[in-house]
Structure formats: C-alpha cells, structure tokens
Amino acid sequence: MARVAPNPLCLYRFRPYLQASHSSPSLLNSTFHYQTKPRKFPAVSCQTNPDSSETSTPTEKEVLEPGPVSDDTKREDTGASQDSGLPEFPNKDVNKRIAVVSLLAAAGLFLSSRLDFGVSLKDISVAALPYEEALSNGKPTVVEFYADWCEVCRELAPDVYKIEQQYKDRVNFVMLNVDNTKWEQELDEFGVEGIPHFAFLDREGNEEGNVVGRLPRKYLLENVEALARGEGSIPHARVVGQYSNAENRKVRSAVDPRSHG
C-alpha cells in the first residue's frame, strides 16, 4: 500500500460543497439563484430633451431649507393675504358716523321744507295771539286779515312765519279770518278791502300804517323791525300789491266766541 505524502504547502484538497452527488437539484437551483440575483440600486437620470414624450417619476423630493425672509417679501405676502381674503366692511364707528350725518341731513331737510313749503295759514293762525290779549299786553302788534281760500295769503305764509319766529318775543302777531262774522267791526275799522291786509299797531293799539297784497318780503320785515325798536312810524305805511278781493269772503259764524280764526 502506497504511502500518501502530505502536500508540501500543507494544503489539503476538499471536495466541492456543491456537488451533484450530495445535493439535490432544487437546492442547487435555489442557491445559484440567490447568489446570482442582481442587486438594484436607485439610478438618477437627466432628461436631455425637454420635449420628449417620456415622463419620469421622481423618486426623491427636493427639500429646501428655510432661509431669512426680507421685509419686502413679508409686505408682499401680507398684501397678498389681505387681497385674497374677504372684502373689508366698515367698522362700527364709521357706521355710527354715517347714521348721525344721515339723521342730521334728514332733520335739516324736514325743517327747511317745513319753513319754506309746509307752513300753512292754519298753523300760523293756531300759534297767533288772541286779538284782545294783544291789545292789552303793552307790545306793538301786527294784525293780518286773511282767508283760507286766498292764494296770496297762502303764498306769503312762509315769510310771515319766519318773521313771526324772529320777533314774537317783542311784537304781537294776530290772525283774523275775514270769513268770520265776529270781525265785522274790525274789517270796517281798518278798511279791509283786499287780503292779505297787514295792519301795524303801536303799543297803545293805534294804527301806524298797513301793507296790502303780494309785496317783497322786506316791506313786512322793515315795518316789523320799526315796531320792535319802538319807532314812532314805519317805513312802509301805505303800500298795496296784488291781493284777493275781500268781498269774495265766505261768511260764517264763529263757533268759539274767543276764536280769532
């Protein structure tokens, strides 16, 4: 029997582990498949042709670190956020101011229309002083003879009302309706033929003059001013304008004996 000498390099030969005689075919196949299976790594490709129809899906998202924001950028962002929001509405203070201004304007319009157009002969006659009281209180007096149907009387009513409001604390204003039979004696005493007829009496009740019909407002105003100052005469003592004929009056009896209407 021959002696087997060892390998000078001290290397022993071993049989291969994967030999067909000792391993099953399925194990070989699976082992070989595992060892030869390629590993996939993410690849980054650049698209050189921007017009290419092929699209690529990015596998990673680019993350930008926040940096310092300039003041201009902040202002732009603030303006954009304000513009993109809902429309601003006036605050409560603005609404209150608008309401106050509207109320004042409406009140002024009402008063102006009341003074210029809304004053009627009936309003003036109701506010007028009774004739007997005017003759006894020691003030000068303006007596107006009028009628509800008198066009000129209605036309002059706003001017008469304004002057009355200005001088009523110094001068008496009396309204006598010519349709009332109670004033027949006064119609004859003052010689009333046309209306409106304004008689100007001094403090003792003596007539200083009269103005009849439609005339400029200054005639009535200057006469009343002279009475208020206590002057012995009036600047317009005998002036006649366009008037309504007193003979057209509709005679009626007074319901109230103290009525001056």
C-alpha angles and dihedrals in degrees: 000000000000120000116238110224118209122252111268089231091051091239119142125204118239129192115250113266093223103059124147093230094062104030132061121242093243093055091049092051095048093046092048092048092051093049095045098042108118119233117233122223126189110262126206116212130182122219107229096183112056091191094058114125091220114098126202127208113226114236096199134041121228111239119203119202114228113252134189114300118221124228092247091055091050091051091049091049092048092049092048092050091050093047092048093052130083119293115273118247127208114270125239095268092056091047091051092050092049091050093050093048091048092051092049092048092049092048092049091049091049093049094046092049090046092053098041105033112002099061112105133191089248091057091052094045093051091051093044122107119251112260096236092051092049092056093052106043097075097242128119114259140214113205118196120196109203146152132215091235093052110113094196091050091054091046094054095043096097093052092047090050093051093049091046092053090050098049106022093110091059104026132047118231117203128183119203119185111219090209089066112091089209089080099052092113093049091049090057094040094054094035095237111190102145133031144261088044117178116197118191116210128188125226092280093051096254116143115244096181145309142238121211131196134348111345136149114288093245092070092062094037095051093047092050090047090054091051092049091053091050096241119169094235141021125237095233107041101155115023126145127190135164109319144166117256112254090211088075091066120132104231117220136160121251115251093203115044089212093050114120093191 
